[in-house]
Amino acid sequence: MTIENFFAKATTDIITQNLLGHELLYQSPKGVVGGLIVEAESYMGIKDSAAHSFQGRRSPSNEALYGPAGTIYIYSIYGHYMFDIATQAAGEPQGILIRALQPTQGQKIMEQNRHLTGYNLTNGPGKLMAALGINSFALNQQLLSQSPLSVSPQSKKEPRRIIAAPRVNVSAGAWQNRPLRFYVAGNPYVSGTAKRSWELSTWGWLN
């Protein structure tokens, strides 16, 4: 299966859950960096009041969402860059926001990029982009298969348990409390989790 097919073969919420445990890598100028996806949010397109494409909104800034499955959508909030992947067929503007990574490659480079160590390194969407060293829109609208960013077509690890919860910073609209944020239960790199919930022996994985 190609990575583009992976992002087109199910509903976006199912794809998001299946994405946990896949490896996101970036061929950065300093070396290969990245990690396992442990937290991600679904955005369900024109019907979703929290989506950038709600009610068919379309502009140069969100055009990537209207691209084919596997298109990179980079946007910024308060100066922090975010990484989204378009799902579904071209013209159906749904996507997945990658919210947290468990580092697997280039951790020292990521620590240098953020001047930080520990679980706070990549436990949020802006944090992981800063750790990867992505601080521009240069990769926006590129296909994953044709860019320095890649996602493994197969999962590297299987979550022991996946938790569905409301998305972060969605404060209004009919979809405010929909459980469309999915994460690996017990993984310490998931954003906003209490230490008492961490499973440090397995980090929430079966394998």
Phi and psi restraints in degrees (value plus and minus 20) as a CYANA .aco file:
   2 THR   PHI     -94.9   -54.9
   2 THR   PSI     140.3   180.3
   3 ILE   PHI     -86.9   -46.9
   3 ILE   PSI     -52.4   -12.4
   4 GLU   PHI     -83.8   -43.8
   4 GLU   PSI     -61.3   -21.3
   5 ASN   PHI     -83.3   -43.3
   5 ASN   PSI     -55.8   -15.8
   6 PHE   PHI     -76.2   -36.2
   6 PHE   PSI     -59.2   -19.2
   7 PHE   PHI    -107.3   -67.3
   7 PHE   PSI      -8.3    31.7
   8 ALA   PHI    -149.2  -109.2
   8 ALA   PSI     -23.5    16.5
   9 LYS   PHI    -118.5   -78.5
   9 LYS   PSI     -12.1    27.9
  10 ALA   PHI    -178.1  -138.1
  10 ALA   PSI     158.3   198.3
  11 THR   PHI     -89.1   -49.1
  11 THR   PSI     135.3   175.3
  12 THR   PHI     -82.1   -42.1
  12 THR   PSI     -55.8   -15.8
  13 ASP   PHI     -87.1   -47.1
  13 ASP   PSI     -56.0   -16.0
  14 ILE   PHI     -90.1   -50.1
  14 ILE   PSI     -62.5   -22.5
  15 ILE   PHI     -78.5   -38.5
  15 ILE   PSI     -61.5   -21.5
  16 THR   PHI     -80.1   -40.1
  16 THR   PSI     -65.1   -25.1
  17 GLN   PHI     -84.7   -44.7
  17 GLN   PSI     -61.3   -21.3
  18 ASN   PHI     -86.9   -46.9
  18 ASN   PSI     -41.9    -1.9
  19 LEU   PHI     -93.9   -53.9
  19 LEU   PSI     -43.8    -3.8
  20 LEU   PHI     -82.8   -42.8
  20 LEU   PSI     110.0   150.0
  21 GLY   PHI      76.6   116.6
  21 GLY   PSI     -29.0    11.0
  22 HIS   PHI    -100.0   -60.0
  22 HIS   PSI     135.1   175.1
  23 GLU   PHI    -119.8   -79.8
  23 GLU   PSI     105.9   145.9
  24 LEU   PHI    -120.3   -80.3
  24 LEU   PSI     103.3   143.3
  25 LEU   PHI    -145.9  -105.9
  25 LEU   PSI     130.1   170.1
  26 TYR   PHI    -151.3  -111.3
  26 TYR   PSI     104.2   144.2
  27 GLN   PHI    -102.2   -62.2
  27 GLN   PSI      62.5   102.5
  28 SER   PHI    -102.3   -62.3
  28 SER   PSI     142.7   182.7
  29 PRO   PHI     -79.3   -39.3
  29 PRO   PSI     -42.2    -2.2
  30 LYS   PHI    -112.9   -72.9
  30 LYS   PSI     -30.2     9.8
  31 GLY   PHI     116.0   156.0
  31 GLY   PSI     155.2   195.2
  32 VAL   PHI     -94.7   -54.7
  32 VAL   PSI     109.9   149.9
  33 VAL   PHI    -153.3  -113.3
  33 VAL   PSI     135.3   175.3
  34 GLY   PHI     134.3   174.3
  34 GLY   PSI    -190.4  -150.4
  35 GLY   PHI    -194.5  -154.5
  35 GLY   PSI    -199.4  -159.4
  36 LEU   PHI     -97.4   -57.4
  36 LEU   PSI     116.7   156.7
  37 ILE   PHI     -95.1   -55.1
  37 ILE   PSI     101.9   141.9
  38 VAL   PHI    -137.9   -97.9
  38 VAL   PSI     -27.8    12.2
  39 GLU   PHI    -175.3  -135.3
  39 GLU   PSI     114.6   154.6
  40 ALA   PHI    -176.4  -136.4
  40 ALA   PSI     134.9   174.9
  41 GLU   PHI    -140.5  -100.5
  41 GLU   PSI     120.5   160.5
  42 SER   PHI    -112.5   -72.5
  42 SER   PSI     119.8   159.8
  43 TYR   PHI    -146.7  -106.7
  43 TYR   PSI     100.2   140.2
  44 MET   PHI    -117.1   -77.1
  44 MET   PSI      -1.6    38.4
  45 GLY   PHI      68.7   108.7
  45 GLY   PSI    -168.7  -128.7
  46 ILE   PHI     -84.9   -44.9
  46 ILE   PSI     -41.4    -1.4
  47 LYS   PHI    -107.2   -67.2
  47 LYS   PSI     -30.9     9.1
  48 ASP   PHI    -113.5   -73.5
  48 ASP   PSI      93.8   133.8
  49 SER   PHI     -85.1   -45.1
  49 SER   PSI     -36.0     4.0
  50 ALA   PHI    -116.4   -76.4
  50 ALA   PSI     -26.5    13.5
  51 ALA   PHI    -100.3   -60.3
  51 ALA   PSI     128.0   168.0
  52 HIS   PHI     -85.4   -45.4
  52 HIS   PSI     -37.9     2.1
  53 SER   PHI    -123.4   -83.4
  53 SER   PSI      -4.0    36.0
  54 PHE   PHI     -73.1   -33.1
  54 PHE   PSI     113.2   153.2
  55 GLN   PHI      38.6    78.6
  55 GLN   PSI       8.3    48.3
  56 GLY   PHI      58.7    98.7
  56 GLY   PSI      -1.4    38.6
  57 ARG   PHI     -76.6   -36.6
  57 ARG   PSI     115.1   155.1
  58 ARG   PHI    -167.7  -127.7
  58 ARG   PSI     109.7   149.7
  59 SER   PHI    -175.1  -135.1
  59 SER   PSI     149.7   189.7
  60 PRO   PHI     -75.8   -35.8
  60 PRO   PSI     -50.6   -10.6
  61 SER   PHI     -93.4   -53.4
  61 SER   PSI     -49.2    -9.2
  62 ASN   PHI    -134.2   -94.2
  62 ASN   PSI      -4.0    36.0
  63 GLU   PHI     -77.6   -37.6
  63 GLU   PSI     -50.3   -10.3
  64 ALA   PHI     -79.4   -39.4
  64 ALA   PSI     -51.9   -11.9
  65 LEU   PHI     -83.0   -43.0
  65 LEU   PSI     -45.6    -5.6
  66 TYR   PHI    -108.2   -68.2
  66 TYR   PSI     -19.2    20.8
  67 GLY   PHI    -100.8   -60.8
  67 GLY   PSI     159.3   199.3
  68 PRO   PHI     -88.0   -48.0
  68 PRO   PSI     142.2   182.2
  69 ALA   PHI     -74.5   -34.5
  69 ALA   PSI     117.6   157.6
  70 GLY   PHI      71.4   111.4
  70 GLY   PSI     -14.5    25.5
  71 THR   PHI     -98.5   -58.5
  71 THR   PSI     115.6   155.6
  72 ILE   PHI     -98.9   -58.9
  72 ILE   PSI     110.5   150.5
  73 TYR   PHI    -142.0  -102.0
  73 TYR   PSI      89.0   129.0
  74 ILE   PHI    -129.8   -89.8
  74 ILE   PSI     109.9   149.9
  75 TYR   PHI    -159.9  -119.9
  75 TYR   PSI     150.8   190.8
  76 SER   PHI    -147.5  -107.5
  76 SER   PSI     127.7   167.7
  77 ILE   PHI    -151.6  -111.6
  77 ILE   PSI      98.6   138.6
  78 TYR   PHI      30.9    70.9
  78 TYR   PSI      20.8    60.8
  79 GLY   PHI      63.7   103.7
  79 GLY   PSI     -20.4    19.6
  80 HIS   PHI    -122.5   -82.5
  80 HIS   PSI     110.5   150.5
  81 TYR   PHI    -104.0   -64.0
  81 TYR   PSI     122.4   162.4
  82 MET   PHI    -143.6  -103.6
  82 MET   PSI     129.6   169.6
  83 PHE   PHI    -138.9   -98.9
  83 PHE   PSI      97.4   137.4
  84 ASP   PHI    -142.1  -102.1
  84 ASP   PSI     130.4   170.4
  85 ILE   PHI    -141.4  -101.4
  85 ILE   PSI     104.9   144.9
  86 ALA   PHI     -88.7   -48.7
  86 ALA   PSI     120.4   160.4
  87 THR   PHI    -140.2  -100.2
  87 THR   PSI     148.7   188.7
  88 GLN   PHI      52.4    92.4
  88 GLN   PSI    -196.9  -156.9
  89 ALA   PHI     -94.9   -54.9
  89 ALA   PSI     139.0   179.0
  90 ALA   PHI     -75.1   -35.1
  90 ALA   PSI     116.4   156.4
  91 GLY   PHI      73.6   113.6
  91 GLY   PSI     -29.9    10.1
  92 GLU   PHI    -128.9   -88.9
  92 GLU   PSI      73.6   113.6
  93 PRO   PHI    -100.9   -60.9
  93 PRO   PSI      52.0    92.0
  94 GLN   PHI    -130.8   -90.8
  94 GLN   PSI     141.6   181.6
  95 GLY   PHI    -184.7  -144.7
  95 GLY   PSI     152.8   192.8
  96 ILE   PHI    -147.3  -107.3
  96 ILE   PSI     104.6   144.6
  97 LEU   PHI    -109.2   -69.2
  97 LEU   PSI     104.7   144.7
  98 ILE   PHI    -103.9   -63.9
  98 ILE   PSI     100.4   140.4
  99 ARG   PHI    -124.8   -84.8
  99 ARG   PSI     -46.2    -6.2
 100 ALA   PHI    -179.5  -139.5
 100 ALA   PSI     128.7   168.7
 101 LEU   PHI    -149.4  -109.4
 101 LEU   PSI     126.5   166.5
 102 GLN   PHI    -118.9   -78.9
 102 GLN   PSI      91.7   131.7
 103 PRO   PHI     -76.5   -36.5
 103 PRO   PSI     118.9   158.9
 104 THR   PHI    -148.6  -108.6
 104 THR   PSI     -50.0   -10.0
 105 GLN   PHI    -156.7  -116.7
 105 GLN   PSI     119.7   159.7
 106 GLY   PHI      47.6    87.6
 106 GLY   PSI      12.4    52.4
 107 GLN   PHI     -81.4   -41.4
 107 GLN   PSI     -58.1   -18.1
 108 LYS   PHI     -82.4   -42.4
 108 LYS   PSI     -59.7   -19.7
 109 ILE   PHI     -83.3   -43.3
 109 ILE   PSI     -64.1   -24.1
 110 MET   PHI     -83.3   -43.3
 110 MET   PSI     -58.3   -18.3
 111 GLU   PHI     -85.1   -45.1
 111 GLU   PSI     -58.2   -18.2
 112 GLN   PHI     -86.0   -46.0
 112 GLN   PSI     -59.7   -19.7
 113 ASN   PHI     -82.4   -42.4
 113 ASN   PSI     -55.2   -15.2
 114 ARG   PHI    -122.7   -82.7
 114 ARG   PSI     -27.8    12.2
 115 HIS   PHI      33.6    73.6
 115 HIS   PSI      26.4    66.4
 116 LEU   PHI    -177.3  -137.3
 116 LEU   PSI     129.0   169.0
 117 THR   PHI    -146.9  -106.9
 117 THR   PSI     152.6   192.6
 118 GLY   PHI      73.6   113.6
 118 GLY   PSI    -194.3  -154.3
 119 TYR   PHI     -87.6   -47.6
 119 TYR   PSI     -41.2    -1.2
 120 ASN   PHI     -92.2   -52.2
 120 ASN   PSI     -24.4    15.6
 121 LEU   PHI     -79.8   -39.8
 121 LEU   PSI     -64.4   -24.4
 122 THR   PHI    -157.1  -117.1
 122 THR   PSI       6.6    46.6
 123 ASN   PHI    -116.0   -76.0
 123 ASN   PSI      29.4    69.4
 124 GLY   PHI     157.8   197.8
 124 GLY   PSI     135.7   175.7
 125 PRO   PHI     -85.8   -45.8
 125 PRO   PSI     -59.2   -19.2
 126 GLY   PHI     -92.6   -52.6
 126 GLY   PSI     -56.3   -16.3
 127 LYS   PHI     -83.6   -43.6
 127 LYS   PSI     -63.6   -23.6
 128 LEU   PHI     -88.2   -48.2
 128 LEU   PSI     -54.6   -14.6
 129 MET   PHI     -88.2   -48.2
 129 MET   PSI     -60.6   -20.6
 130 ALA   PHI     -83.6   -43.6
 130 ALA   PSI     -59.8   -19.8
 131 ALA   PHI     -84.6   -44.6
 131 ALA   PSI     -59.8   -19.8
 132 LEU   PHI     -88.4   -48.4
 132 LEU   PSI     -42.7    -2.7
 133 GLY   PHI      69.3   109.3
 133 GLY   PSI       2.3    42.3
 134 ILE   PHI    -117.0   -77.0
 134 ILE   PSI      91.4   131.4
 135 ASN   PHI    -156.2  -116.2
 135 ASN   PSI      19.1    59.1
 136 SER   PHI    -177.7  -137.7
 136 SER   PSI     157.4   197.4
 137 PHE   PHI    -117.0   -77.0
 137 PHE   PSI      -5.0    35.0
 138 ALA   PHI     -78.1   -38.1
 138 ALA   PSI     -52.3   -12.3
 139 LEU   PHI    -111.6   -71.6
 139 LEU   PSI     -23.4    16.6
 140 ASN   PHI     -79.7   -39.7
 140 ASN   PSI     116.9   156.9
 141 GLN   PHI      53.7    93.7
 141 GLN   PSI     -14.8    25.2
 142 GLN   PHI    -103.5   -63.5
 142 GLN   PSI     130.0   170.0
 143 LEU   PHI     -96.4   -56.4
 143 LEU   PSI     122.6   162.6
 144 LEU   PHI     -74.7   -34.7
 144 LEU   PSI     -60.1   -20.1
 145 SER   PHI     -89.6   -49.6
 145 SER   PSI     -30.4     9.6
 146 GLN   PHI    -142.5  -102.5
 146 GLN   PSI       0.2    40.2
 147 SER   PHI    -150.4  -110.4
 147 SER   PSI     150.1   190.1
 148 PRO   PHI     -91.3   -51.3
 148 PRO   PSI     -30.4     9.6
 149 LEU   PHI    -113.0   -73.0
 149 LEU   PSI     119.6   159.6
 150 SER   PHI    -165.6  -125.6
 150 SER   PSI     133.9   173.9
 151 VAL   PHI    -146.1  -106.1
 151 VAL   PSI     111.3   151.3
 152 SER   PHI     -83.1   -43.1
 152 SER   PSI     114.4   154.4
 153 PRO   PHI     -84.3   -44.3
 153 PRO   PSI     -50.2   -10.2
 154 GLN   PHI    -130.2   -90.2
 154 GLN   PSI     131.2   171.2
 155 SER   PHI     -90.4   -50.4
 155 SER   PSI     125.3   165.3
 156 LYS   PHI    -111.6   -71.6
 156 LYS   PSI     -49.6    -9.6
 157 LYS   PHI    -161.2  -121.2
 157 LYS   PSI     134.5   174.5
 158 GLU   PHI    -128.8   -88.8
 158 GLU   PSI     105.9   145.9
 159 PRO   PHI     -83.7   -43.7
 159 PRO   PSI     121.3   161.3
 160 ARG   PHI     -89.4   -49.4
 160 ARG   PSI     -59.7   -19.7
 161 ARG   PHI    -172.4  -132.4
 161 ARG   PSI     118.3   158.3
 162 ILE   PHI    -128.6   -88.6
 162 ILE   PSI     111.7   151.7
 163 ILE   PHI    -124.4   -84.4
 163 ILE   PSI     115.5   155.5
 164 ALA   PHI    -125.2   -85.2
 164 ALA   PSI     109.3   149.3
 165 ALA   PHI    -163.7  -123.7
 165 ALA   PSI     145.8   185.8
 166 PRO   PHI     -81.0   -41.0
 166 PRO   PSI     131.6   171.6
 167 ARG   PHI     -91.4   -51.4
 167 ARG   PSI     142.5   182.5
 168 VAL   PHI    -110.2   -70.2
 168 VAL   PSI     118.5   158.5
 169 ASN   PHI      40.9    80.9
 169 ASN   PSI      10.3    50.3
 170 VAL   PHI    -122.8   -82.8
 170 VAL   PSI      82.4   122.4
 171 SER   PHI    -128.2   -88.2
 171 SER   PSI     -23.5    16.5
 172 ALA   PHI    -172.2  -132.2
 172 ALA   PSI     143.1   183.1
 173 GLY   PHI      78.2   118.2
 173 GLY   PSI     143.8   183.8
 174 ALA   PHI     -85.6   -45.6
 174 ALA   PSI     -41.5    -1.5
 175 TRP   PHI    -119.6   -79.6
 175 TRP   PSI      -4.6    35.4
 176 GLN   PHI     -74.9   -34.9
 176 GLN   PSI     -64.8   -24.8
 177 ASN   PHI    -126.0   -86.0
 177 ASN   PSI      -6.7    33.3
 178 ARG   PHI     -83.1   -43.1
 178 ARG   PSI     116.9   156.9
 179 PRO   PHI    -100.4   -60.4
 179 PRO   PSI      55.2    95.2
 180 LEU   PHI    -134.6   -94.6
 180 LEU   PSI      -7.6    32.4
 181 ARG   PHI    -124.9   -84.9
 181 ARG   PSI     105.7   145.7
 182 PHE   PHI    -140.4  -100.4
 182 PHE   PSI     117.4   157.4
 183 TYR   PHI    -169.4  -129.4
 183 TYR   PSI     140.5   180.5
 184 VAL   PHI     -98.2   -58.2
 184 VAL   PSI      93.6   133.6
 185 ALA   PHI     -81.7   -41.7
 185 ALA   PSI     111.9   151.9
 186 GLY   PHI      68.8   108.8
 186 GLY   PSI     -27.3    12.7
 187 ASN   PHI     -99.3   -59.3
 187 ASN   PSI     107.1   147.1
 188 PRO   PHI     -91.6   -51.6
 188 PRO   PSI     -32.1     7.9
 189 TYR   PHI    -107.8   -67.8
 189 TYR   PSI     -24.4    15.6
 190 VAL   PHI     -89.4   -49.4
 190 VAL   PSI     117.0   157.0
 191 SER   PHI     -88.9   -48.9
 191 SER   PSI     121.2   161.2
 192 GLY   PHI      49.4    89.4
 192 GLY   PSI      -2.0    38.0
 193 THR   PHI    -114.1   -74.1
 193 THR   PSI     129.5   169.5
 194 ALA   PHI     -99.9   -59.9
 194 ALA   PSI     125.7   165.7
 195 LYS   PHI     -77.3   -37.3
 195 LYS   PSI     -53.1   -13.1
 196 ARG   PHI     -85.0   -45.0
 196 ARG   PSI     -37.2     2.8
 197 SER   PHI    -112.0   -72.0
 197 SER   PSI     -26.9    13.1
 198 TRP   PHI     -93.3   -53.3
 198 TRP   PSI     120.9   160.9
 199 GLU   PHI    -132.9   -92.9
 199 GLU   PSI      65.5   105.5
 200 LEU   PHI     -95.4   -55.4
 200 LEU   PSI     -31.0     9.0
 201 SER   PHI     -99.0   -59.0
 201 SER   PSI     -53.4   -13.4
 202 THR   PHI    -140.4  -100.4
 202 THR   PSI     -35.3     4.7
 203 TRP   PHI      35.0    75.0
 203 TRP   PSI       6.4    46.4
 204 GLY   PHI      66.7   106.7
 204 GLY   PSI     -11.8    28.2
 205 TRP   PHI    -122.7   -82.7
 205 TRP   PSI     131.6   171.6
 206 LEU   PHI    -100.2   -60.2
 206 LEU   PSI     -56.5   -16.5
